[in-house]
Structures are given as structure tokens and as C-alpha cells.
Amino acid sequence: MVIRYLEILEAIAETGTFTSAAKKLFITQSAVSHAVAELEKQAGTALFERLPKGVILTPCGISLLEESRSILTACRDLDRRINHLEENTPINIVSSITIASFLLPEILSGLKAAFPQIQVSVRVASANAAIEILQHGNADIAFWEGAAPKGNFHTILLGSYKLCAACAPGFGLSVETISPGQLCSYPLLLREQGSAIRDTLDNMLTLANLRAVPVWESVNSLALIKAAEAGLGITVLPEKLLSDSLLLKKLRLIRLDKMNMENQMLALFHKDKYITKPFQVLIEQLKNKNELWSL
């Protein structure tokens, strides 16, 4: 079945003659006659009643035209959209939790402003899981915290954030500054292993031949903050996450001697990835605004 033949069938039905259909479609009358002959051959029956002043559809012709309508509508819709396929291609994003909480909404609102019809799917995961998802081709771009991972990636620096230790004002800690060893002796409320926050803390402690053994371990930073506010231990999280509790004096900061912890925030995508128009806009937005996104 040739789509053009169905268009010719429709044009003949609308105009009433082969000649008028040919003029409407800017083709020759012989091309119209050939199309009708081919359709009738495939159908095994006549599709038109030939009258002295024109033609009309037979019942079989009417049936074929009715079934063809949805096909022709779909083809015309695709024809209108074919030059905008890139704009309608979904972007699949995987993001670490901290970036998803603070940066990603602003990033995606800018992309939506440029391409209102763009479809974006977001998966929030730990930093290590995010890279694995990107490596397996299940995401177009990953938002990652920490040192740039090895791999064939383009990397865009988005900013950075500091990690701070905090506890409730009434928590049993009489000094304002503690050593890494002292930190490990207190009940710790920490993010899960594999998260960028936990990896940074663990790497710092490993340099001092120490290991954190948390009494609370969670993928949910808010749960750790609430536990710290309740006086259950010391948590180590980005300063931005602690700001509200610090302002309300539900938590207080603890100085960590010789432990300056900071995580970079990066956007990563494969170097050999095909760059669509919306994806290029996303990249440019990330490059232009990275200096504004330090937490």
C-alpha cells in the first residue's frame, strides 16, 4: 500500500473527477489513473463508479477511504512535526540527591522556557548509581557530586558546596572544635555509603586511619537533620541543607580540626553523544550559570 495512492483516492472523492484530483495534487491525470488501477488491483474490486460527468466511490471505495483517514491524518501530522523532531526528543536525566534538591528545578525551568514541549524524565539516585546509569546509556546526562569520575565524559563544573558537622545545642559536646578521632567516637548520623557526601567523609577519615560507624544511616538528609535536632548524634551534611535548622537554632555547627570537606557539582555526558537542539540549550545554560550555583 502506497500512502500517495490513498491521498489520490481522497482527492478524487473530494473533487469528483480524475482531472480535478490531478490538479489539486499537482500531478498528471495518468498518474491518478495509474494509482486507481493499482488500488483496485490490490482491493480486487472496483473502487469508483464511472459516470458521464465524473466518478463516485463504490461501497468498497467508501470503506477504504474511511479506513485511510486515520493513516493520512497521522502522516500529515508527522509531516508538520518532522522538522521539529529534535525539539520533541525526550531528555533523560539522572541526578544525585543534593543537586536534585537545589539546582535541578532551576535548570529544568530554564530548559522548559526555551522548549515548552520538551519532555524531561529525571531519576534521582546516589552519586555512584548515577554514573553507572549514565555509563550504561540509560541517561543522557548525569548530575554528580565529587571529583570527576574516569571515563569518556564531557564535564561541566556547576559549583561546589561545603560539608559541615552539626549537632543539637544541648548535645553532650563541651568543645567547639573536635578532631577526626573524636568525631568517630560520637554517635554519627550519616548518609548511606555510595553517596557523594558519605564518600567524601569516609575518604577524609581514611587518611587518618579512621572509619565512621554510624548509628543512623539514611538516603534521606532530612531524616538525619531531624535526628540531630533531637540530640541523637552528630550529622555531616552540606551547609545549605543545615541552614534552616541553624537559623532556628535547632542545630549548631561543630568545627572539625584538619577536615576541610568540599564537593564539586558536575554535569557529565558522553563525548560521543549526539547533541540535539534542546540538549545544546541545556549545555549552554549549565556553562553560563555555573558561577551562580555554589552552595
MARLUM-302223 format. One record per residue (C-alpha): residue number from 0; x, y, z; residue in three letters. Coordinates in pm, 1 decimal. Each point is the difference from the previous one (the first is absolute). Layout:
! residues N
num  X  Y  Z  residu
NUM  X  Y  Z  ALA
...
END
This chain:
! residues 295
num  X  Y  Z  residu
0  0.0  0.0  0.0  MET
1  140.6  339.1  -104.3  VAL
2  -99.4  304.8  208.0  ILE
3  -5.9  214.3  -312.6  ARG
4  -266.4  -228.7  -149.5  TYR
5  -222.1  60.8  302.4  LEU
6  46.0  377.5  -40.6  GLU
7  -108.7  -36.8  -362.7  ILE
8  -302.7  -205.0  106.0  LEU
9  -97.1  275.5  243.0  GLU
10  52.2  277.1  -258.7  ALA
11  -218.4  -176.7  -257.7  ILE
12  -275.6  -46.7  257.6  ALA
13  15.1  369.6  88.7  GLU
14  19.6  141.4  -355.3  THR
15  -213.3  -254.4  -189.7  GLY
16  230.9  -43.4  -300.1  THR
17  344.3  -138.2  -77.4  PHE
18  92.1  326.1  -172.3  THR
19  -90.8  218.6  296.4  SER
20  182.4  -234.1  239.5  ALA
21  313.7  23.7  -215.1  ALA
22  -16.5  380.3  5.1  LYS
23  -50.5  6.3  378.0  LYS
24  304.6  -222.6  59.1  LEU
25  213.9  159.6  -277.5  PHE
26  47.8  -330.6  -182.0  ILE
27  -102.0  -133.5  -342.1  THR
28  -335.3  -160.9  -70.6  GLN
29  182.7  -314.5  -111.3  SER
30  160.2  -23.3  344.4  ALA
31  -346.9  16.6  154.5  VAL
32  -132.2  -269.3  -232.3  SER
33  301.8  -221.2  76.1  HIS
34  -52.8  38.1  375.8  ALA
35  -367.5  -90.9  -26.2  VAL
36  83.8  -303.8  -212.9  ALA
37  256.1  -118.4  255.1  GLU
38  -240.7  48.8  291.9  LEU
39  -278.8  -184.6  -177.5  GLU
40  241.8  -280.1  -85.3  LYS
41  103.3  -34.7  365.8  GLN
42  -360.0  24.8  120.1  ALA
43  -122.2  -248.2  -259.9  GLY
44  -304.3  214.4  -68.9  THR
45  -107.7  329.7  -151.4  ALA
46  39.1  303.5  224.5  LEU
47  -176.8  254.6  -224.5  PHE
48  -316.0  14.3  -202.6  GLU
49  85.9  165.4  -332.2  ARG
50  -277.1  246.7  -90.5  LEU
51  -37.9  224.9  -306.3  PRO
52  100.5  311.9  193.2  LYS
53  236.4  -146.6  255.4  GLY
54  46.0  -280.5  251.2  VAL
55  -137.8  -98.1  340.7  ILE
56  129.2  -249.4  252.4  LEU
57  -143.1  -349.3  7.0  THR
58  -88.4  -145.7  341.7  PRO
59  343.5  -168.3  0.4  CYS
60  159.8  332.5  -92.0  GLY
61  -181.0  172.3  287.2  ILE
62  118.6  -269.7  239.3  SER
63  361.7  35.7  -114.0  LEU
64  -11.9  379.5  26.7  LEU
65  -143.4  -15.5  352.2  GLU
66  275.8  -233.7  111.9  GLU
67  258.1  219.8  -171.0  SER
68  -100.5  320.4  182.8  ARG
69  190.4  -78.2  319.7  SER
70  310.6  -98.4  -198.7  ILE
71  -6.8  320.4  -205.5  LEU
72  -58.9  212.9  311.1  THR
73  294.5  -164.1  177.2  ALA
74  225.1  50.7  -304.7  CYS
75  -92.7  367.2  -30.7  ARG
76  56.3  53.4  369.3  ASP
77  343.4  -161.3  -28.7  LEU
78  76.5  213.1  -305.6  ASP
79  -71.1  314.1  205.1  ARG
80  216.4  -119.7  286.1  ARG
81  289.5  -159.8  -184.3  ILE
82  206.4  320.1  0.6  ASN
83  -46.7  23.9  377.0  HIS
84  86.0  -357.0  99.5  LEU
85  305.6  111.4  198.5  GLU
86  -208.1  246.0  200.0  GLU
87  -235.7  -282.7  96.2  ASN
88  270.6  -255.4  81.5  THR
89  -13.1  -79.4  374.4  PRO
90  302.3  71.6  220.3  ILE
91  71.1  -263.9  264.4  ASN
92  177.1  132.6  308.4  ILE
93  148.5  -177.1  298.8  VAL
94  96.6  215.0  296.6  SER
95  152.7  -36.5  341.6  SER
96  -229.7  89.9  287.2  ILE
97  155.9  332.7  105.0  THR
98  7.5  142.9  -352.6  ILE
99  -355.1  -120.5  -61.3  ALA
100  -110.3  180.2  314.5  SER
101  155.8  339.4  -70.6  PHE
102  119.5  49.9  -358.0  LEU
103  -201.6  -222.0  -228.7  LEU
104  -338.5  178.3  31.2  PRO
105  157.2  329.1  -112.1  GLU
106  191.0  -171.7  -280.1  ILE
107  -308.1  -171.6  -138.2  LEU
108  -221.4  306.6  27.6  SER
109  245.2  182.5  -229.1  GLY
110  -7.3  -287.6  -248.8  LEU
111  -381.4  -7.1  4.8  LYS
112  -8.6  374.1  -69.6  ALA
113  206.1  -53.9  -316.1  ALA
114  -181.7  -317.6  -109.8  PHE
115  -348.8  -12.3  157.8  PRO
116  -82.7  -333.2  -164.4  GLN
117  320.1  -179.3  102.2  ILE
118  -45.9  -317.9  199.2  GLN
119  242.4  -49.6  287.9  VAL
120  23.6  -301.6  225.3  SER
121  204.8  13.5  319.5  VAL
122  130.3  -284.8  210.6  ARG
123  150.2  86.1  338.9  VAL
124  265.4  -239.9  128.4  ALA
125  319.9  -17.1  199.2  SER
126  309.6  143.6  -168.1  ALA
127  148.8  -341.4  -78.9  ASN
128  -329.7  -129.3  -137.2  ALA
129  -37.1  312.7  -215.7  ALA
130  330.5  -63.8  -177.3  ILE
131  -86.6  -364.6  -55.2  GLU
132  -331.8  99.7  -155.8  ILE
133  178.2  246.3  -230.8  LEU
134  267.6  -254.0  -97.1  GLN
135  -265.3  -254.4  -98.0  HIS
136  -168.3  253.6  -228.7  GLY
137  -315.0  29.1  209.3  ASN
138  36.8  377.6  38.4  ALA
139  109.6  282.4  -229.5  ASP
140  164.8  201.2  276.4  ILE
141  94.1  -57.8  362.5  ALA
142  25.3  256.8  278.3  PHE
143  274.6  -117.9  232.6  TRP
144  164.9  110.7  323.1  GLU
145  368.4  -51.2  74.0  GLY
146  318.4  -32.8  -205.0  ALA
147  -53.2  -55.7  -371.5  ALA
148  -24.0  -374.7  -67.1  PRO
149  217.6  -177.1  -254.2  LYS
150  -157.5  -60.9  -335.9  GLY
151  -61.9  144.3  -344.8  ASN
152  -207.7  290.0  131.7  PHE
153  -41.0  368.8  -65.9  HIS
154  -3.4  173.7  338.9  THR
155  -163.5  330.6  96.3  ILE
156  76.8  145.3  342.2  LEU
157  -320.0  127.4  162.2  LEU
158  138.8  120.5  331.2  GLY
159  86.6  -151.4  335.3  SER
160  -123.9  -34.8  355.5  TYR
161  159.6  -40.4  342.3  LYS
162  -69.3  -288.1  233.7  LEU
163  -56.6  94.2  362.9  CYS
164  -51.3  -189.5  323.2  ALA
165  -290.0  103.0  220.5  ALA
166  -178.2  -108.5  315.8  CYS
167  -280.1  121.3  224.7  ALA
168  91.1  289.9  234.9  PRO
169  -57.9  -228.5  299.9  GLY
170  201.1  -292.8  -138.1  PHE
171  275.1  -113.9  239.4  GLY
172  291.3  172.0  -168.8  LEU
173  182.6  252.5  214.6  SER
174  253.8  121.9  -259.4  VAL
175  -55.7  184.5  -327.4  GLU
176  281.2  -174.7  -191.2  THR
177  60.4  -374.0  -15.9  ILE
178  253.8  -222.5  -174.6  SER
179  -87.6  -273.2  -249.8  PRO
180  61.0  -259.9  269.2  GLY
181  -233.7  176.0  241.7  GLN
182  -265.6  27.6  -270.6  LEU
183  3.9  -378.7  -46.8  CYS
184  -48.7  -51.5  373.5  SER
185  -340.8  170.3  -2.9  TYR
186  -329.1  -140.3  -135.4  PRO
187  1.2  84.7  -370.0  LEU
188  -303.3  65.3  -219.3  LEU
189  124.7  -43.0  -356.2  LEU
190  -105.2  -38.3  -359.6  ARG
191  20.2  -346.1  -154.6  GLU
192  317.9  -147.5  -145.5  GLN
193  26.5  77.7  -370.7  GLY
194  -132.4  353.4  41.1  SER
195  239.7  281.3  -85.1  ALA
196  -36.4  148.7  349.4  ILE
197  87.9  -326.3  172.8  ARG
198  285.8  -75.9  -240.4  ASP
199  161.9  338.1  70.1  THR
200  -22.3  -52.6  376.1  LEU
201  125.0  -359.1  -19.4  ASP
202  294.3  100.6  -220.1  ASN
203  97.6  271.9  245.5  MET
204  -17.1  -241.7  293.8  LEU
205  196.8  -266.7  -189.5  THR
206  291.7  243.4  -28.0  LEU
207  5.9  3.0  379.4  ALA
208  -38.2  -381.4  19.8  ASN
209  -350.2  41.3  138.4  LEU
210  -339.8  -142.5  -93.8  ARG
211  -346.5  136.2  67.6  ALA
212  -252.3  -239.9  152.4  VAL
213  -334.1  186.4  -7.7  PRO
214  -287.5  -68.5  236.3  VAL
215  -231.1  142.6  -266.3  TRP
216  52.4  -48.1  -374.0  GLU
217  -250.2  140.8  -248.7  SER
218  -52.0  110.0  -360.0  VAL
219  -223.3  273.7  139.6  ASN
220  193.6  302.5  121.4  SER
221  -306.0  148.8  169.9  LEU
222  -33.1  -311.1  216.4  ALA
223  360.3  47.4  115.6  LEU
224  -61.0  367.3  76.1  ILE
225  -305.7  -83.0  210.3  LYS
226  196.2  -266.8  186.7  ALA
227  277.4  250.0  68.7  ALA
228  -253.1  259.5  118.9  GLU
229  -131.3  -262.6  242.0  ALA
230  347.3  -31.0  151.4  GLY
231  68.0  -349.9  -131.1  LEU
232  344.3  74.3  -137.1  GLY
233  215.5  198.6  -242.7  ILE
234  -86.6  24.8  -367.6  THR
235  225.6  101.3  -290.1  VAL
236  -185.5  162.1  -288.8  LEU
237  25.3  290.2  -246.7  PRO
238  -21.7  335.3  178.5  GLU
239  -292.9  99.3  -223.1  LYS
240  -206.8  -290.7  132.9  LEU
241  72.7  103.9  358.4  LEU
242  -68.4  372.1  -44.1  SER
243  -364.5  5.2  114.4  ASP
244  72.5  -202.0  313.8  SER
245  301.8  218.4  78.6  LEU
246  -204.3  316.8  -45.9  LEU
247  -268.6  -131.0  235.1  LEU
248  273.5  -109.0  242.8  LYS
249  -116.7  -358.3  -9.0  LYS
250  354.4  -96.5  -100.5  LEU
251  345.9  145.3  52.2  ARG
252  311.8  -46.9  -208.8  LEU
253  299.9  -197.2  122.3  ILE
254  347.2  93.3  -120.5  ARG
255  194.5  -299.1  -128.5  LEU
256  374.6  29.7  49.4  ASP
257  195.7  -63.3  -322.8  LYS
258  -310.6  -112.4  -186.4  MET
259  -87.9  241.7  -279.4  ASN
260  -261.6  -187.1  -200.8  MET
261  -139.6  133.0  -325.2  GLU
262  -175.4  -164.7  -293.6  ASN
263  -8.2  119.8  -357.4  GLN
264  -327.1  -18.5  -191.1  MET
265  37.9  -115.0  -359.1  LEU
266  -207.4  -75.3  -306.7  ALA
267  129.5  -291.6  -207.3  LEU
268  -90.7  -139.2  -341.3  PHE
269  171.6  -231.0  -247.8  HIS
270  245.3  167.1  -238.5  LYS
271  -142.3  -189.4  -297.7  ASP
272  -362.0  87.2  79.4  LYS
273  -205.6  159.0  -277.9  TYR
274  -99.4  349.5  113.5  ILE
275  -360.2  92.6  -77.7  THR
276  -116.3  362.9  2.0  LYS
277  -163.2  -21.4  346.2  PRO
278  304.9  -180.7  137.1  PHE
279  226.6  275.0  -139.1  GLN
280  -216.1  262.2  172.1  VAL
281  30.6  -194.2  325.4  LEU
282  378.6  -14.3  -35.5  ILE
283  24.3  373.5  -67.1  GLU
284  -218.9  78.7  301.1  GLN
285  222.6  -213.8  222.1  LEU
286  317.4  166.5  -127.9  LYS
287  -137.4  352.8  34.4  ASN
288  -136.1  -35.8  352.2  LYS
289  252.7  -221.2  176.3  ASN
290  152.5  289.2  192.8  GLU
291  -339.6  71.8  160.2  LEU
292  -56.0  -347.6  137.1  TRP
293  250.5  -43.3  280.7  SER
294  -186.9  -101.1  313.5  LEU
END
